[in-house]
């Protein structure tokens, strides 16, 4: 995972999916990954393979410092089936000109656009800080911009 440094992370909740809740103060690490399909379109008679771009997808893994309210929010989001929730991620913080990744979730389970919580893991070890890990899938197009 890469350190969030001065980063920012906000996302909707199961009770308010399109309104952002700021979780920045609870975040230790964020790993944000995007992938793009590469499709083989080689035909008979070609001497070399030909490729085209296909669909993209993204996911995010977040390590949080544990709190009871965050635990409840994530557990409720895990069972939320009405669609994806909105999110906003700033890997370098909210200073003007820094990159900002956003998406507005939909309240439609058939389109599922938005941040979808795939798994939550909490562990407790004697003498260590209690942490929560969450893995999200990002469904639909993402907007890449900058903070104003």
C-alpha positions as CSV (number, residue, x, y, z in Angstrom):
1,X,0.0,0.0,0.0
2,X,1.1,3.5,-0.6
3,X,0.8,6.1,2.1
4,X,-2.0,8.6,1.9
5,X,0.3,11.3,3.3
6,X,-1.7,14.5,3.2
7,X,-4.4,12.7,1.3
8,X,-8.2,12.8,1.6
9,X,-10.8,10.1,1.4
10,X,-14.6,10.7,1.5
11,X,-17.4,8.4,0.5
12,X,-21.2,7.9,1.0
13,X,-22.8,5.7,3.5
14,X,-25.7,3.3,3.3
15,X,-28.0,5.9,4.9
16,X,-26.7,8.8,2.7
17,X,-25.2,7.2,-0.4
18,X,-24.6,10.4,-2.5
19,X,-23.5,12.7,0.3
20,X,-19.9,12.5,1.2
21,X,-18.7,11.6,4.7
22,X,-15.0,12.5,5.4
23,X,-13.0,9.5,6.7
24,X,-9.6,11.1,6.1
25,X,-8.7,11.3,9.9
26,X,-9.2,7.5,10.2
27,X,-7.2,6.4,7.1
28,X,-3.7,5.0,7.4
29,X,-3.1,3.6,3.9
30,X,-4.9,3.6,0.5
31,X,-4.1,1.5,-2.5
32,X,-5.9,2.8,-5.6
33,X,-5.6,0.5,-8.7
34,X,-6.9,0.9,-12.3
35,X,-6.8,-1.7,-15.0
36,X,-7.7,-1.7,-18.7
37,X,-8.6,-4.6,-20.9
38,X,-6.5,-5.2,-23.9
39,X,-8.5,-7.2,-26.5
40,X,-6.9,-9.3,-29.2
41,X,-8.4,-8.5,-32.6
42,X,-5.9,-10.4,-34.8
43,X,-7.4,-11.9,-37.9
44,X,-6.4,-14.7,-40.2
45,X,-3.4,-13.7,-42.4
46,X,-1.9,-11.2,-40.0
47,X,1.8,-11.6,-39.3
48,X,1.6,-10.0,-35.9
49,X,-1.0,-9.6,-33.2
50,X,-3.3,-6.6,-33.2
51,X,-4.8,-5.2,-30.0
52,X,-7.5,-2.6,-29.0
53,X,-8.4,-1.0,-25.7
54,X,-11.4,-2.4,-23.9
55,X,-13.1,-1.6,-20.7
56,X,-11.4,-0.2,-17.5
57,X,-12.0,-1.1,-13.9
58,X,-10.7,0.1,-10.6
59,X,-10.5,-0.9,-7.0
60,X,-9.3,0.6,-3.7
61,X,-8.0,-1.1,-0.6
62,X,-8.0,1.1,2.5
63,X,-6.5,0.5,6.0
64,X,-8.4,2.4,8.7
65,X,-7.7,3.0,12.4
66,X,-10.5,1.2,14.2
67,X,-13.5,3.0,15.7
68,X,-16.9,1.6,16.6
69,X,-18.8,4.1,14.4
70,X,-16.5,3.3,11.4
71,X,-16.9,-0.4,11.9
72,X,-20.7,0.0,11.9
73,X,-20.6,2.2,8.8
74,X,-18.5,-0.3,6.9
75,X,-20.6,-3.3,7.9
76,X,-23.8,-1.4,6.8
77,X,-22.1,-0.4,3.5
78,X,-21.2,-4.1,2.9
79,X,-24.8,-5.1,2.9
80,X,-26.0,-2.0,1.0
81,X,-27.7,-3.3,-2.2
82,X,-29.4,-0.2,-3.6
83,X,-26.4,0.8,-5.8
84,X,-23.0,2.3,-5.5
85,X,-22.1,5.2,-3.2
86,X,-20.3,8.4,-4.2
87,X,-16.6,8.9,-3.4
88,X,-13.8,11.5,-3.5
89,X,-10.1,10.6,-3.2
90,X,-7.2,13.0,-3.2
91,X,-3.9,11.2,-3.0
92,X,-2.0,14.4,-2.4
93,X,-4.5,16.3,-0.2
94,X,-6.9,19.0,-1.0
95,X,-4.6,21.9,-2.0
96,X,-5.6,23.7,-5.1
97,X,-4.2,22.0,-8.2
98,X,-3.7,18.6,-6.5
99,X,-5.3,15.6,-8.3
100,X,-8.8,14.6,-7.3
101,X,-10.6,11.3,-8.2
102,X,-14.4,11.4,-7.9
103,X,-17.6,9.5,-8.9
104,X,-21.2,10.1,-8.1
105,X,-22.9,6.9,-7.0
106,X,-26.3,5.8,-8.3
107,X,-29.3,4.7,-6.4
108,X,-30.0,1.9,-8.8
109,X,-28.9,-1.7,-8.1
110,X,-29.1,-2.7,-11.8
111,X,-26.5,-0.1,-12.8
112,X,-24.4,-0.2,-9.6
113,X,-22.3,2.8,-10.5
114,X,-20.2,4.0,-7.7
115,X,-18.1,2.7,-4.9
116,X,-19.1,-0.9,-3.8
117,X,-17.7,-2.4,-0.6
118,X,-16.4,-5.9,-1.4
119,X,-14.9,-6.9,2.0
120,X,-14.2,-5.7,5.5
121,X,-11.6,-7.3,7.8
122,X,-10.8,-6.3,11.4
123,X,-8.2,-7.9,13.5
124,X,-7.2,-7.6,17.1
125,X,-3.7,-8.3,18.4
126,X,-2.5,-7.8,22.0
127,X,-0.3,-4.8,22.2
128,X,-1.1,-3.4,18.7
129,X,-3.4,-0.7,17.4
130,X,-6.7,-2.2,16.2
131,X,-7.2,-1.7,12.4
132,X,-9.9,-2.2,9.8
133,X,-9.2,-3.1,6.2
134,X,-11.7,-2.6,3.5
135,X,-11.6,-3.5,-0.2
136,X,-13.8,-1.6,-2.6
137,X,-14.7,-2.1,-6.3
138,X,-15.3,1.0,-8.3
139,X,-18.1,0.5,-10.9
140,X,-18.5,2.8,-13.8
141,X,-16.6,5.8,-15.2
142,X,-14.4,7.8,-12.8
143,X,-13.7,11.5,-13.1
144,X,-10.1,12.7,-12.8
145,X,-9.7,16.4,-12.0
146,X,-8.0,18.7,-9.6
147,X,-8.9,20.6,-6.5
148,X,-9.9,24.2,-7.1
